[in-house]
Amino acid sequence: MSLIPSFFGGRRSNVFDPFSLDVWDPFKDFPLSNSSFPKLSQENSAIVNARVDWKETPEAHVFRADVPGLKKEEVKVEVEDDRVLHISGERNVEKEDKNDTWHRVERSSGKFMRRFRLPENVKVDQIKAAMENGVLTVTVPKEEVKKPDVKSIEISG
């Protein structure tokens, strides 16, 4: 048990853990109500804080990213140096209201980027990505591991 209080939302995180993607939000406890922030800004904050799950199955590594409201054209999946999976996305929204006496334009944008170092046993040329209901699924197939030949040796005695 820690005697030092957590100033980062009570969540444990480790700066040395490559899977710890906690993002510190300096305005989280700011004394303004949520109604004072534009709705567009709140939607884009969901994109900026996109979470990615990495699951390993016997056949593949499966990455699932929650990217609500993004279209597949706004998301990029790339492989760098044959070993680093790079998932990124960006959304820019502009809402314009006009009246006889005023003109208002609200602009909002959000970006996210996650990188994962892939293991050596993957087929980089067969990576597939699909997007459905705001969830991006990236499947990275594994190479078949060749089992070593086992030879029985008789013990003389």
C-alpha positions as CSV (number, residue, x, y, z in Angstrom):
1,M,0.0,0.0,0.0
2,S,1.3,3.4,-0.9
3,L,1.4,6.2,1.6
4,I,1.7,8.8,-1.2
5,P,-1.6,9.8,-2.7
6,S,-2.1,9.5,-6.5
7,F,-2.6,12.7,-8.3
8,F,-3.3,11.0,-11.6
9,G,-6.8,9.7,-11.1
10,G,-6.0,6.9,-8.6
11,R,-4.8,4.6,-11.4
12,R,-1.5,2.9,-11.1
13,S,0.8,3.4,-14.0
14,N,4.4,2.7,-14.6
15,V,6.5,4.9,-16.9
16,F,8.7,1.9,-17.7
17,D,5.8,-0.3,-18.7
18,P,5.4,-0.3,-22.5
19,F,1.7,-1.2,-22.2
20,S,0.9,1.6,-19.7
21,L,-0.8,4.2,-21.9
22,D,-2.3,6.3,-19.2
23,V,-2.5,9.9,-20.3
24,W,-2.4,12.6,-17.7
25,D,-5.2,15.1,-18.3
26,P,-4.2,18.4,-16.6
27,F,-7.8,19.7,-16.9
28,K,-9.5,16.6,-15.5
29,D,-10.3,18.2,-12.1
30,F,-10.5,21.7,-13.4
31,P,-13.4,23.5,-11.7
32,L,-15.5,24.0,-14.8
33,S,-18.6,22.0,-15.6
34,N,-18.6,19.7,-18.6
35,S,-21.4,21.9,-20.1
36,S,-18.9,24.7,-20.5
37,F,-16.9,22.7,-23.0
38,P,-18.2,22.2,-26.6
39,K,-19.6,18.8,-27.4
40,L,-17.2,18.5,-30.4
41,S,-14.2,18.8,-28.0
42,Q,-15.6,16.0,-25.8
43,E,-16.0,13.7,-28.9
44,N,-12.5,14.3,-30.0
45,S,-11.1,13.6,-26.5
46,A,-12.4,10.1,-26.9
47,I,-10.3,9.7,-30.0
48,V,-7.2,11.2,-28.4
49,N,-7.5,8.7,-25.5
50,A,-8.1,5.8,-27.8
51,R,-7.4,2.5,-26.0
52,V,-5.8,-0.5,-27.8
53,D,-6.0,-4.1,-26.6
54,W,-3.4,-6.6,-27.8
55,K,-4.4,-10.3,-27.6
56,E,-2.3,-13.2,-28.7
57,T,-4.0,-16.3,-30.1
58,P,-2.3,-19.4,-31.3
59,E,-2.7,-18.2,-34.9
60,A,-2.2,-14.4,-34.7
61,H,-1.7,-11.3,-32.7
62,V,-5.0,-9.3,-32.6
63,F,-5.1,-5.6,-31.9
64,R,-8.5,-3.9,-31.1
65,A,-8.7,-0.1,-30.9
66,D,-11.8,1.8,-29.8
67,V,-12.1,4.8,-32.2
68,P,-15.6,6.0,-31.8
69,G,-16.9,8.2,-34.6
70,L,-13.9,7.8,-36.9
71,K,-14.3,6.6,-40.5
72,K,-11.9,4.1,-42.0
73,E,-10.5,6.9,-44.2
74,E,-9.4,8.8,-41.0
75,V,-7.4,5.8,-39.6
76,K,-4.0,4.6,-40.8
77,V,-2.4,1.3,-40.1
78,E,1.3,1.0,-41.1
79,V,4.3,-1.2,-40.4
80,E,7.6,0.5,-39.9
81,D,10.9,-1.4,-40.4
82,D,9.1,-4.7,-40.6
83,R,8.7,-4.8,-36.8
84,V,6.7,-1.8,-35.6
85,L,2.9,-1.7,-36.0
86,H,1.8,2.0,-36.2
87,I,-1.9,2.7,-35.7
88,S,-2.9,6.4,-36.0
89,G,-6.0,8.5,-36.7
90,E,-7.1,12.1,-36.9
91,R,-10.4,13.9,-37.0
92,N,-11.0,17.5,-37.8
93,V,-14.5,18.9,-37.4
94,E,-15.8,22.3,-38.2
95,K,-19.3,23.4,-37.3
96,E,-20.6,26.7,-38.6
97,D,-23.7,28.7,-37.4
98,K,-24.8,31.8,-39.3
99,N,-27.5,34.3,-38.5
100,D,-28.4,37.8,-39.6
101,T,-26.5,39.3,-36.7
102,W,-23.7,36.8,-35.9
103,H,-21.5,34.2,-37.4
104,R,-19.9,31.4,-35.3
105,V,-17.4,28.7,-36.3
106,E,-16.4,26.0,-34.0
107,R,-13.3,23.9,-34.9
108,S,-12.3,20.8,-33.1
109,S,-9.6,18.3,-33.8
110,G,-8.1,15.2,-32.2
111,K,-5.3,12.8,-33.0
112,F,-4.1,9.5,-31.6
113,M,-1.1,7.3,-32.4
114,R,0.0,4.0,-30.9
115,R,3.1,1.9,-31.7
116,F,3.7,-1.7,-30.9
117,R,6.9,-3.6,-31.5
118,L,5.9,-6.9,-33.1
119,P,7.5,-10.2,-32.2
120,E,9.8,-11.9,-34.8
121,N,7.4,-14.7,-35.5
122,V,4.8,-12.6,-37.5
123,K,3.9,-12.6,-41.2
124,V,4.2,-8.8,-41.9
125,D,3.0,-9.2,-45.5
126,Q,-0.3,-10.7,-44.4
127,I,-1.6,-8.1,-41.9
128,K,-5.3,-7.4,-42.2
129,A,-7.3,-4.5,-40.8
130,A,-11.1,-4.1,-40.5
131,M,-13.3,-1.5,-39.0
132,E,-16.8,-2.0,-37.6
133,N,-18.9,0.0,-35.2
134,G,-16.1,2.2,-34.1
135,V,-13.7,-0.6,-33.4
136,L,-10.6,-1.1,-35.5
137,T,-9.3,-4.7,-35.6
138,V,-5.8,-5.4,-36.9
139,T,-4.8,-9.1,-37.3
140,V,-1.2,-10.0,-37.5
141,P,-0.8,-13.7,-38.5
142,K,2.0,-15.7,-36.9
143,E,4.5,-17.8,-38.7
144,E,4.1,-21.5,-38.1
145,V,6.7,-22.6,-35.6
146,K,8.4,-25.7,-36.8
147,K,8.6,-28.3,-34.1
148,P,12.0,-30.0,-33.8
149,D,12.3,-33.6,-34.8
150,V,12.5,-35.8,-31.8
151,K,14.6,-38.9,-32.1
152,S,14.4,-41.6,-29.5
153,I,17.8,-42.9,-28.4
154,E,18.2,-46.3,-26.8
155,I,20.0,-46.4,-23.5
156,S,22.4,-49.3,-23.1
157,G,23.1,-50.6,-19.8
